[in-house]
């Protein structure tokens, strides 16, 4: 549970710092990994909202 909360806080902090939403963050991470823009994994949004363990 603690790890999921840390992930959620990191996602929220990064989005707030850059003025991005979770979808934009996922897109930029995909580009940075040289995979190209990809859809956000289903678990990222619930983690960003702190809903998933």
PDBQT receptor file of N, H, CA, C and O in Angstrom, charges set to zero:
ATOM      1  N   UNK A   1       0.824  -1.187   0.000  1.00  0.00    +0.000 N 
ATOM      2  CA  UNK A   1       0.000   0.000   0.000  1.00  0.00    +0.000 C 
ATOM      3  C   UNK A   1       0.872   1.256   0.000  1.00  0.00    +0.000 C 
ATOM      4  O   UNK A   1       0.565   2.233  -0.683  1.00  0.00    +0.000 OA
ATOM      5  N   UNK A   2       1.941   1.221   0.759  1.00  0.00    +0.000 N 
ATOM      6  H   UNK A   2       2.190   0.428   1.314  1.00  0.00    +0.000 HD
ATOM      7  CA  UNK A   2       2.834   2.376   0.848  1.00  0.00    +0.000 C 
ATOM      8  C   UNK A   2       3.480   2.678  -0.506  1.00  0.00    +0.000 C 
ATOM      9  O   UNK A   2       3.639   3.840  -0.880  1.00  0.00    +0.000 OA
ATOM     10  N   UNK A   3       3.846   1.632  -1.229  1.00  0.00    +0.000 N 
ATOM     11  H   UNK A   3       3.716   0.688  -0.925  1.00  0.00    +0.000 HD
ATOM     12  CA  UNK A   3       4.470   1.811  -2.541  1.00  0.00    +0.000 C 
ATOM     13  C   UNK A   3       3.491   2.450  -3.525  1.00  0.00    +0.000 C 
ATOM     14  O   UNK A   3       3.866   3.350  -4.276  1.00  0.00    +0.000 OA
ATOM     15  N   UNK A   4       2.239   1.991  -3.524  1.00  0.00    +0.000 N 
ATOM     16  H   UNK A   4       1.934   1.259  -2.914  1.00  0.00    +0.000 HD
ATOM     17  CA  UNK A   4       1.227   2.556  -4.418  1.00  0.00    +0.000 C 
ATOM     18  C   UNK A   4       1.000   4.029  -4.111  1.00  0.00    +0.000 C 
ATOM     19  O   UNK A   4       0.823   4.836  -5.025  1.00  0.00    +0.000 OA
ATOM     20  N   UNK A   5       1.004   4.380  -2.843  1.00  0.00    +0.000 N 
ATOM     21  H   UNK A   5       1.148   3.725  -2.101  1.00  0.00    +0.000 HD
ATOM     22  CA  UNK A   5       0.824   5.782  -2.456  1.00  0.00    +0.000 C 
ATOM     23  C   UNK A   5       2.012   6.614  -2.931  1.00  0.00    +0.000 C 
ATOM     24  O   UNK A   5       1.831   7.741  -3.392  1.00  0.00    +0.000 OA
ATOM     25  N   UNK A   6       3.220   6.073  -2.824  1.00  0.00    +0.000 N 
ATOM     26  H   UNK A   6       3.367   5.157  -2.450  1.00  0.00    +0.000 HD
ATOM     27  CA  UNK A   6       4.413   6.781  -3.296  1.00  0.00    +0.000 C 
ATOM     28  C   UNK A   6       4.360   7.002  -4.800  1.00  0.00    +0.000 C 
ATOM     29  O   UNK A   6       4.730   8.069  -5.289  1.00  0.00    +0.000 OA
ATOM     30  N   UNK A   7       3.901   5.996  -5.532  1.00  0.00    +0.000 N 
ATOM     31  H   UNK A   7       3.600   5.129  -5.135  1.00  0.00    +0.000 HD
ATOM     32  CA  UNK A   7       3.774   6.121  -6.986  1.00  0.00    +0.000 C 
ATOM     33  C   UNK A   7       2.750   7.189  -7.326  1.00  0.00    +0.000 C 
ATOM     34  O   UNK A   7       2.984   8.022  -8.202  1.00  0.00    +0.000 OA
ATOM     35  N   UNK A   8       1.615   7.169  -6.638  1.00  0.00    +0.000 N 
ATOM     36  H   UNK A   8       1.424   6.492  -5.927  1.00  0.00    +0.000 HD
ATOM     37  CA  UNK A   8       0.565   8.164  -6.881  1.00  0.00    +0.000 C 
ATOM     38  C   UNK A   8       1.080   9.571  -6.609  1.00  0.00    +0.000 C 
ATOM     39  O   UNK A   8       0.814  10.492  -7.381  1.00  0.00    +0.000 OA
ATOM     40  N   UNK A   9       1.813   9.739  -5.520  1.00  0.00    +0.000 N 
ATOM     41  H   UNK A   9       2.030   8.991  -4.893  1.00  0.00    +0.000 HD
ATOM     42  CA  UNK A   9       2.362  11.055  -5.178  1.00  0.00    +0.000 C 
ATOM     43  C   UNK A   9       3.371  11.516  -6.220  1.00  0.00    +0.000 C 
ATOM     44  O   UNK A   9       3.395  12.693  -6.580  1.00  0.00    +0.000 OA
ATOM     45  N   UNK A  10       4.196  10.610  -6.703  1.00  0.00    +0.000 N 
ATOM     46  H   UNK A  10       4.176   9.653  -6.411  1.00  0.00    +0.000 HD
ATOM     47  CA  UNK A  10       5.185  10.955  -7.724  1.00  0.00    +0.000 C 
ATOM     48  C   UNK A  10       4.510  11.384  -9.021  1.00  0.00    +0.000 C 
ATOM     49  O   UNK A  10       4.919  12.367  -9.638  1.00  0.00    +0.000 OA
ATOM     50  N   UNK A  11       3.481  10.654  -9.439  1.00  0.00    +0.000 N 
ATOM     51  H   UNK A  11       3.148   9.855  -8.939  1.00  0.00    +0.000 HD
ATOM     52  CA  UNK A  11       2.740  11.006 -10.653  1.00  0.00    +0.000 C 
ATOM     53  C   UNK A  11       2.088  12.369 -10.493  1.00  0.00    +0.000 C 
ATOM     54  O   UNK A  11       2.193  13.217 -11.379  1.00  0.00    +0.000 OA
ATOM     55  N   UNK A  12       1.416  12.585  -9.368  1.00  0.00    +0.000 N 
ATOM     56  H   UNK A  12       1.331  11.896  -8.649  1.00  0.00    +0.000 HD
ATOM     57  CA  UNK A  12       0.739  13.863  -9.122  1.00  0.00    +0.000 C 
ATOM     58  C   UNK A  12       1.735  15.018  -9.077  1.00  0.00    +0.000 C 
ATOM     59  O   UNK A  12       1.476  16.082  -9.639  1.00  0.00    +0.000 OA
ATOM     60  N   UNK A  13       2.865  14.817  -8.415  1.00  0.00    +0.000 N 
ATOM     61  H   UNK A  13       3.075  13.953  -7.958  1.00  0.00    +0.000 HD
ATOM     62  CA  UNK A  13       3.881  15.866  -8.296  1.00  0.00    +0.000 C 
ATOM     63  C   UNK A  13       4.447  16.232  -9.667  1.00  0.00    +0.000 C 
ATOM     64  O   UNK A  13       4.577  17.410  -9.996  1.00  0.00    +0.000 OA
ATOM     65  N   UNK A  14       4.778  15.226 -10.455  1.00  0.00    +0.000 N 
ATOM     66  H   UNK A  14       4.672  14.268 -10.187  1.00  0.00    +0.000 HD
ATOM     67  CA  UNK A  14       5.344  15.468 -11.779  1.00  0.00    +0.000 C 
ATOM     68  C   UNK A  14       4.348  16.186 -12.677  1.00  0.00    +0.000 C 
ATOM     69  O   UNK A  14       4.712  17.120 -13.391  1.00  0.00    +0.000 OA
ATOM     70  N   UNK A  15       3.095  15.753 -12.644  1.00  0.00    +0.000 N 
ATOM     71  H   UNK A  15       2.800  14.994 -12.063  1.00  0.00    +0.000 HD
ATOM     72  CA  UNK A  15       2.059  16.412 -13.448  1.00  0.00    +0.000 C 
ATOM     73  C   UNK A  15       1.890  17.863 -13.022  1.00  0.00    +0.000 C 
ATOM     74  O   UNK A  15       1.773  18.748 -13.869  1.00  0.00    +0.000 OA
ATOM     75  N   UNK A  16       1.876  18.115 -11.721  1.00  0.00    +0.000 N 
ATOM     76  H   UNK A  16       1.972  17.396 -11.033  1.00  0.00    +0.000 HD
ATOM     77  CA  UNK A  16       1.703  19.479 -11.215  1.00  0.00    +0.000 C 
ATOM     78  C   UNK A  16       2.888  20.366 -11.596  1.00  0.00    +0.000 C 
ATOM     79  O   UNK A  16       2.699  21.517 -11.991  1.00  0.00    +0.000 OA
ATOM     80  N   UNK A  17       4.098  19.839 -11.480  1.00  0.00    +0.000 N 
ATOM     81  H   UNK A  17       4.251  18.905 -11.159  1.00  0.00    +0.000 HD
ATOM     82  CA  UNK A  17       5.298  20.618 -11.813  1.00  0.00    +0.000 C 
ATOM     83  C   UNK A  17       5.316  21.037 -13.276  1.00  0.00    +0.000 C 
ATOM     84  O   UNK A  17       5.732  22.147 -13.608  1.00  0.00    +0.000 OA
ATOM     85  N   UNK A  18       4.867  20.151 -14.138  1.00  0.00    +0.000 N 
ATOM     86  H   UNK A  18       4.529  19.250 -13.868  1.00  0.00    +0.000 HD
ATOM     87  CA  UNK A  18       4.938  20.412 -15.575  1.00  0.00    +0.000 C 
ATOM     88  C   UNK A  18       3.645  20.963 -16.156  1.00  0.00    +0.000 C 
ATOM     89  O   UNK A  18       3.612  21.382 -17.313  1.00  0.00    +0.000 OA
ATOM     90  N   UNK A  19       2.583  20.963 -15.361  1.00  0.00    +0.000 N 
ATOM     91  H   UNK A  19       2.610  20.622 -14.422  1.00  0.00    +0.000 HD
ATOM     92  CA  UNK A  19       1.297  21.437 -15.858  1.00  0.00    +0.000 C 
ATOM     93  C   UNK A  19       0.644  20.456 -16.819  1.00  0.00    +0.000 C 
ATOM     94  O   UNK A  19      -0.131  20.855 -17.689  1.00  0.00    +0.000 OA
ATOM     95  N   UNK A  20       0.952  19.182 -16.666  1.00  0.00    +0.000 N 
ATOM     96  H   UNK A  20       1.581  18.857 -15.960  1.00  0.00    +0.000 HD
ATOM     97  CA  UNK A  20       0.433  18.144 -17.538  1.00  0.00    +0.000 C 
ATOM     98  C   UNK A  20      -0.631  17.340 -16.807  1.00  0.00    +0.000 C 
ATOM     99  O   UNK A  20      -0.686  17.332 -15.577  1.00  0.00    +0.000 OA
ATOM    100  N   UNK A  21      -1.479  16.663 -17.582  1.00  0.00    +0.000 N 
ATOM    101  H   UNK A  21      -1.435  16.670 -18.581  1.00  0.00    +0.000 HD
ATOM    102  CA  UNK A  21      -2.382  15.657 -17.036  1.00  0.00    +0.000 C 
ATOM    103  C   UNK A  21      -1.696  14.306 -17.117  1.00  0.00    +0.000 C 
ATOM    104  O   UNK A  21      -0.637  14.189 -17.733  1.00  0.00    +0.000 OA
ATOM    105  N   UNK A  22      -2.282  13.283 -16.506  1.00  0.00    +0.000 N 
ATOM    106  H   UNK A  22      -3.142  13.378 -16.006  1.00  0.00    +0.000 HD
ATOM    107  CA  UNK A  22      -1.671  11.948 -16.546  1.00  0.00    +0.000 C 
ATOM    108  C   UNK A  22      -1.482  11.401 -17.960  1.00  0.00    +0.000 C 
ATOM    109  O   UNK A  22      -0.506  10.697 -18.220  1.00  0.00    +0.000 OA
ATOM    110  N   UNK A  23      -2.394  11.712 -18.872  1.00  0.00    +0.000 N 
ATOM    111  H   UNK A  23      -3.186  12.284 -18.661  1.00  0.00    +0.000 HD
ATOM    112  CA  UNK A  23      -2.262  11.218 -20.249  1.00  0.00    +0.000 C 
ATOM    113  C   UNK A  23      -1.056  11.836 -20.944  1.00  0.00    +0.000 C 
ATOM    114  O   UNK A  23      -0.325  11.145 -21.653  1.00  0.00    +0.000 OA
ATOM    115  N   UNK A  24      -0.848  13.127 -20.743  1.00  0.00    +0.000 N 
ATOM    116  H   UNK A  24      -1.442  13.687 -20.167  1.00  0.00    +0.000 HD
ATOM    117  CA  UNK A  24       0.309  13.816 -21.334  1.00  0.00    +0.000 C 
ATOM    118  C   UNK A  24       1.602  13.256 -20.744  1.00  0.00    +0.000 C 
ATOM    119  O   UNK A  24       2.579  13.056 -21.466  1.00  0.00    +0.000 OA
ATOM    120  N   UNK A  25       1.611  13.004 -19.443  1.00  0.00    +0.000 N 
ATOM    121  H   UNK A  25       0.817  13.167 -18.856  1.00  0.00    +0.000 HD
ATOM    122  CA  UNK A  25       2.787  12.422 -18.804  1.00  0.00    +0.000 C 
ATOM    123  C   UNK A  25       3.095  11.052 -19.407  1.00  0.00    +0.000 C 
ATOM    124  O   UNK A  25       4.248  10.761 -19.722  1.00  0.00    +0.000 OA
ATOM    125  N   UNK A  26       2.076  10.214 -19.569  1.00  0.00    +0.000 N 
ATOM    126  H   UNK A  26       1.138  10.451 -19.313  1.00  0.00    +0.000 HD
ATOM    127  CA  UNK A  26       2.277   8.883 -20.153  1.00  0.00    +0.000 C 
ATOM    128  C   UNK A  26       2.818   8.990 -21.576  1.00  0.00    +0.000 C 
ATOM    129  O   UNK A  26       3.701   8.225 -21.965  1.00  0.00    +0.000 OA
ATOM    130  N   UNK A  27       2.295   9.931 -22.348  1.00  0.00    +0.000 N 
ATOM    131  H   UNK A  27       1.578  10.553 -22.032  1.00  0.00    +0.000 HD
ATOM    132  CA  UNK A  27       2.759  10.134 -23.721  1.00  0.00    +0.000 C 
ATOM    133  C   UNK A  27       4.229  10.537 -23.740  1.00  0.00    +0.000 C 
ATOM    134  O   UNK A  27       5.019   9.979 -24.502  1.00  0.00    +0.000 OA
ATOM    135  N   UNK A  28       4.592  11.492 -22.913  1.00  0.00    +0.000 N 
ATOM    136  H   UNK A  28       3.951  11.945 -22.294  1.00  0.00    +0.000 HD
ATOM    137  CA  UNK A  28       5.979  11.956 -22.871  1.00  0.00    +0.000 C 
ATOM    138  C   UNK A  28       6.924  10.860 -22.387  1.00  0.00    +0.000 C 
ATOM    139  O   UNK A  28       8.042  10.746 -22.889  1.00  0.00    +0.000 OA
ATOM    140  N   UNK A  29       6.497  10.064 -21.432  1.00  0.00    +0.000 N 
ATOM    141  H   UNK A  29       5.589  10.156 -21.024  1.00  0.00    +0.000 HD
ATOM    142  CA  UNK A  29       7.336   8.949 -20.978  1.00  0.00    +0.000 C 
ATOM    143  C   UNK A  29       7.541   7.931 -22.090  1.00  0.00    +0.000 C 
ATOM    144  O   UNK A  29       8.638   7.396 -22.255  1.00  0.00    +0.000 OA
ATOM    145  N   UNK A  30       6.491   7.665 -22.849  1.00  0.00    +0.000 N 
ATOM    146  H   UNK A  30       5.601   8.100 -22.716  1.00  0.00    +0.000 HD
ATOM    147  CA  UNK A  30       6.605   6.744 -23.979  1.00  0.00    +0.000 C 
ATOM    148  C   UNK A  30       7.583   7.246 -25.018  1.00  0.00    +0.000 C 
ATOM    149  O   UNK A  30       8.390   6.479 -25.542  1.00  0.00    +0.000 OA
ATOM    150  N   UNK A  31       7.512   8.530 -25.314  1.00  0.00    +0.000 N 
ATOM    151  H   UNK A  31       6.856   9.153 -24.888  1.00  0.00    +0.000 HD
ATOM    152  CA  UNK A  31       8.439   9.131 -26.277  1.00  0.00    +0.000 C 
ATOM    153  C   UNK A  31       9.863   9.055 -25.742  1.00  0.00    +0.000 C 
ATOM    154  O   UNK A  31      10.789   8.719 -26.480  1.00  0.00    +0.000 OA
ATOM    155  N   UNK A  32      10.039   9.367 -24.464  1.00  0.00    +0.000 N 
ATOM    156  H   UNK A  32       9.287   9.641 -23.865  1.00  0.00    +0.000 HD
ATOM    157  CA  UNK A  32      11.374   9.347 -23.859  1.00  0.00    +0.000 C 
ATOM    158  C   UNK A  32      11.979   7.943 -23.874  1.00  0.00    +0.000 C 
ATOM    159  O   UNK A  32      13.199   7.796 -23.949  1.00  0.00    +0.000 OA
ATOM    160  N   UNK A  33      11.153   6.935 -23.805  1.00  0.00    +0.000 N 
ATOM    161  H   UNK A  33      10.162   7.055 -23.744  1.00  0.00    +0.000 HD
ATOM    162  CA  UNK A  33      11.635   5.550 -23.839  1.00  0.00    +0.000 C 
ATOM    163  C   UNK A  33      11.821   5.048 -25.259  1.00  0.00    +0.000 C 
ATOM    164  O   UNK A  33      12.135   3.877 -25.469  1.00  0.00    +0.000 OA
ATOM    165  N   UNK A  34      11.629   5.924 -26.233  1.00  0.00    +0.000 N 
ATOM    166  H   UNK A  34      11.374   6.875 -26.063  1.00  0.00    +0.000 HD
ATOM    167  CA  UNK A  34      11.784   5.599 -27.653  1.00  0.00    +0.000 C 
ATOM    168  C   UNK A  34      10.773   4.569 -28.133  1.00  0.00    +0.000 C 
ATOM    169  O   UNK A  34      11.007   3.883 -29.128  1.00  0.00    +0.000 OA
ATOM    170  N   UNK A  35       9.669   4.460 -27.441  1.00  0.00    +0.000 N 
ATOM    171  H   UNK A  35       9.479   5.017 -26.632  1.00  0.00    +0.000 HD
ATOM    172  CA  UNK A  35       8.611   3.562 -27.887  1.00  0.00    +0.000 C 
ATOM    173  C   UNK A  35       7.594   4.326 -28.712  1.00  0.00    +0.000 C 
ATOM    174  O   UNK A  35       6.706   3.728 -29.320  1.00  0.00    +0.000 OA
ATOM    175  N   UNK A  36       7.718   5.622 -28.735  1.00  0.00    +0.000 N 
ATOM    176  H   UNK A  36       8.439   6.107 -28.242  1.00  0.00    +0.000 HD
ATOM    177  CA  UNK A  36       6.719   6.440 -29.392  1.00  0.00    +0.000 C 
ATOM    178  C   UNK A  36       5.551   6.668 -28.458  1.00  0.00    +0.000 C 
ATOM    179  O   UNK A  36       5.459   6.039 -27.404  1.00  0.00    +0.000 OA
ATOM    180  N   UNK A  37       4.670   7.555 -28.837  1.00  0.00    +0.000 N 
ATOM    181  H   UNK A  37       4.745   8.065 -29.693  1.00  0.00    +0.000 HD
ATOM    182  CA  UNK A  37       3.527   7.824 -27.969  1.00  0.00    +0.000 C 
ATOM    183  C   UNK A  37       2.609   6.606 -27.888  1.00  0.00    +0.000 C 
ATOM    184  O   UNK A  37       2.209   6.043 -28.907  1.00  0.00    +0.000 OA
ATOM    185  N   UNK A  38       2.292   6.220 -26.687  1.00  0.00    +0.000 N 
ATOM    186  H   UNK A  38       2.617   6.677 -25.859  1.00  0.00    +0.000 HD
ATOM    187  CA  UNK A  38       1.421   5.068 -26.485  1.00  0.00    +0.000 C 
ATOM    188  C   UNK A  38       0.296   5.445 -25.538  1.00  0.00    +0.000 C 
ATOM    189  O   UNK A  38       0.361   6.457 -24.839  1.00  0.00    +0.000 OA
ATOM    190  N   UNK A  39      -0.715   4.631 -25.528  1.00  0.00    +0.000 N 
ATOM    191  H   UNK A  39      -0.769   3.809 -26.095  1.00  0.00    +0.000 HD
ATOM    192  CA  UNK A  39      -1.824   4.855 -24.605  1.00  0.00    +0.000 C 
ATOM    193  C   UNK A  39      -1.353   4.634 -23.173  1.00  0.00    +0.000 C 
ATOM    194  O   UNK A  39      -0.472   3.815 -22.912  1.00  0.00    +0.000 OA
ATOM    195  N   UNK A  40      -1.942   5.363 -22.272  1.00  0.00    +0.000 N 
ATOM    196  H   UNK A  40      -2.658   6.028 -22.483  1.00  0.00    +0.000 HD
ATOM    197  CA  UNK A  40      -1.605   5.226 -20.871  1.00  0.00    +0.000 C 
ATOM    198  C   UNK A  40      -2.106   3.873 -20.367  1.00  0.00    +0.000 C 
ATOM    199  O   UNK A  40      -3.263   3.518 -20.594  1.00  0.00    +0.000 OA
ATOM    200  N   UNK A  41      -1.249   3.119 -19.688  1.00  0.00    +0.000 N 
ATOM    201  H   UNK A  41      -0.309   3.407 -19.503  1.00  0.00    +0.000 HD
ATOM    202  CA  UNK A  41      -1.718   1.861 -19.123  1.00  0.00    +0.000 C 
ATOM    203  C   UNK A  41      -2.906   2.103 -18.194  1.00  0.00    +0.000 C 
ATOM    204  O   UNK A  41      -2.978   3.134 -17.526  1.00  0.00    +0.000 OA
ATOM    205  N   UNK A  42      -3.827   1.158 -18.157  1.00  0.00    +0.000 N 
ATOM    206  H   UNK A  42      -3.769   0.320 -18.701  1.00  0.00    +0.000 HD
ATOM    207  CA  UNK A  42      -5.045   1.331 -17.369  1.00  0.00    +0.000 C 
ATOM    208  C   UNK A  42      -4.772   1.567 -15.894  1.00  0.00    +0.000 C 
ATOM    209  O   UNK A  42      -5.560   2.243 -15.232  1.00  0.00    +0.000 OA
ATOM    210  N   UNK A  43      -3.675   1.030 -15.355  1.00  0.00    +0.000 N 
ATOM    211  H   UNK A  43      -3.035   0.481 -15.892  1.00  0.00    +0.000 HD
ATOM    212  CA  UNK A  43      -3.433   1.173 -13.930  1.00  0.00    +0.000 C 
ATOM    213  C   UNK A  43      -2.868   2.533 -13.549  1.00  0.00    +0.000 C 
ATOM    214  O   UNK A  43      -2.871   2.873 -12.366  1.00  0.00    +0.000 OA
ATOM    215  N   UNK A  44      -2.384   3.321 -14.495  1.00  0.00    +0.000 N 
ATOM    216  H   UNK A  44      -2.381   3.045 -15.456  1.00  0.00    +0.000 HD
ATOM    217  CA  UNK A  44      -1.749   4.596 -14.156  1.00  0.00    +0.000 C 
ATOM    218  C   UNK A  44      -2.751   5.600 -13.615  1.00  0.00    +0.000 C 
ATOM    219  O   UNK A  44      -2.485   6.231 -12.592  1.00  0.00    +0.000 OA
ATOM    220  N   UNK A  45      -3.892   5.769 -14.265  1.00  0.00    +0.000 N 
ATOM    221  H   UNK A  45      -4.108   5.257 -15.096  1.00  0.00    +0.000 HD
ATOM    222  CA  UNK A  45      -4.861   6.760 -13.781  1.00  0.00    +0.000 C 
ATOM    223  C   UNK A  45      -5.360   6.429 -12.374  1.00  0.00    +0.000 C 
ATOM    224  O   UNK A  45      -5.392   7.329 -11.536  1.00  0.00    +0.000 OA
ATOM    225  N   UNK A  46      -5.752   5.184 -12.066  1.00  0.00    +0.000 N 
ATOM    226  H   UNK A  46      -5.726   4.452 -12.747  1.00  0.00    +0.000 HD
ATOM    227  CA  UNK A  46      -6.149   4.896 -10.685  1.00  0.00    +0.000 C 
ATOM    228  C   UNK A  46      -5.015   5.136  -9.692  1.00  0.00    +0.000 C 
ATOM    229  O   UNK A  46      -5.260   5.602  -8.579  1.00  0.00    +0.000 OA
ATOM    230  N   UNK A  47      -3.777   4.825 -10.079  1.00  0.00    +0.000 N 
ATOM    231  H   UNK A  47      -3.578   4.447 -10.983  1.00  0.00    +0.000 HD
ATOM    232  CA  UNK A  47      -2.654   5.086  -9.186  1.00  0.00    +0.000 C 
ATOM    233  C   UNK A  47      -2.476   6.576  -8.979  1.00  0.00    +0.000 C 
ATOM    234  O   UNK A  47      -2.176   7.013  -7.867  1.00  0.00    +0.000 OA
ATOM    235  N   UNK A  48      -2.655   7.358 -10.019  1.00  0.00    +0.000 N 
ATOM    236  H   UNK A  48      -2.898   7.003 -10.921  1.00  0.00    +0.000 HD
ATOM    237  CA  UNK A  48      -2.532   8.806  -9.900  1.00  0.00    +0.000 C 
ATOM    238  C   UNK A  48      -3.600   9.361  -8.972  1.00  0.00    +0.000 C 
ATOM    239  O   UNK A  48      -3.371  10.348  -8.273  1.00  0.00    +0.000 OA
ATOM    240  N   UNK A  49      -4.756   8.732  -8.965  1.00  0.00    +0.000 N 
ATOM    241  H   UNK A  49      -4.942   7.930  -9.532  1.00  0.00    +0.000 HD
ATOM    242  CA  UNK A  49      -5.843   9.163  -8.087  1.00  0.00    +0.000 C 
ATOM    243  C   UNK A  49      -5.723   8.558  -6.693  1.00  0.00    +0.000 C 
ATOM    244  O   UNK A  49      -6.510   8.886  -5.804  1.00  0.00    +0.000 OA
ATOM    245  N   UNK A  50      -4.744   7.676  -6.497  1.00  0.00    +0.000 N 
ATOM    246  H   UNK A  50      -4.105   7.410  -7.219  1.00  0.00    +0.000 HD
ATOM    247  CA  UNK A  50      -4.546   7.038  -5.198  1.00  0.00    +0.000 C 
ATOM    248  C   UNK A  50      -5.577   5.965  -4.894  1.00  0.00    +0.000 C 
ATOM    249  O   UNK A  50      -5.808   5.646  -3.728  1.00  0.00    +0.000 OA
ATOM    250  N   UNK A  51      -6.201   5.401  -5.922  1.00  0.00    +0.000 N 
ATOM    251  H   UNK A  51      -6.013   5.660  -6.870  1.00  0.00    +0.000 HD
ATOM    252  CA  UNK A  51      -7.263   4.423  -5.721  1.00  0.00    +0.000 C 
ATOM    253  C   UNK A  51      -6.792   2.984  -5.772  1.00  0.00    +0.000 C 
ATOM    254  O   UNK A  51      -7.565   2.086  -5.438  1.00  0.00    +0.000 OA
ATOM    255  N   UNK A  52      -5.571   2.729  -6.170  1.00  0.00    +0.000 N 
ATOM    256  H   UNK A  52      -4.943   3.458  -6.441  1.00  0.00    +0.000 HD
ATOM    257  CA  UNK A  52      -5.170   1.340  -6.385  1.00  0.00    +0.000 C 
ATOM    258  C   UNK A  52      -3.973   0.975  -5.512  1.00  0.00    +0.000 C 
ATOM    259  O   UNK A  52      -3.031   1.755  -5.371  1.00  0.00    +0.000 OA
ATOM    260  N   UNK A  53      -4.022  -0.203  -4.936  1.00  0.00    +0.000 N 
ATOM    261  H   UNK A  53      -4.787  -0.837  -5.050  1.00  0.00    +0.000 HD
ATOM    262  CA  UNK A  53      -2.931  -0.664  -4.072  1.00  0.00    +0.000 C 
ATOM    263  C   UNK A  53      -1.817  -1.261  -4.874  1.00  0.00    +0.000 C 
ATOM    264  O   UNK A  53      -0.816  -1.701  -4.308  1.00  0.00    +0.000 OA
TER     265      UNK A  53
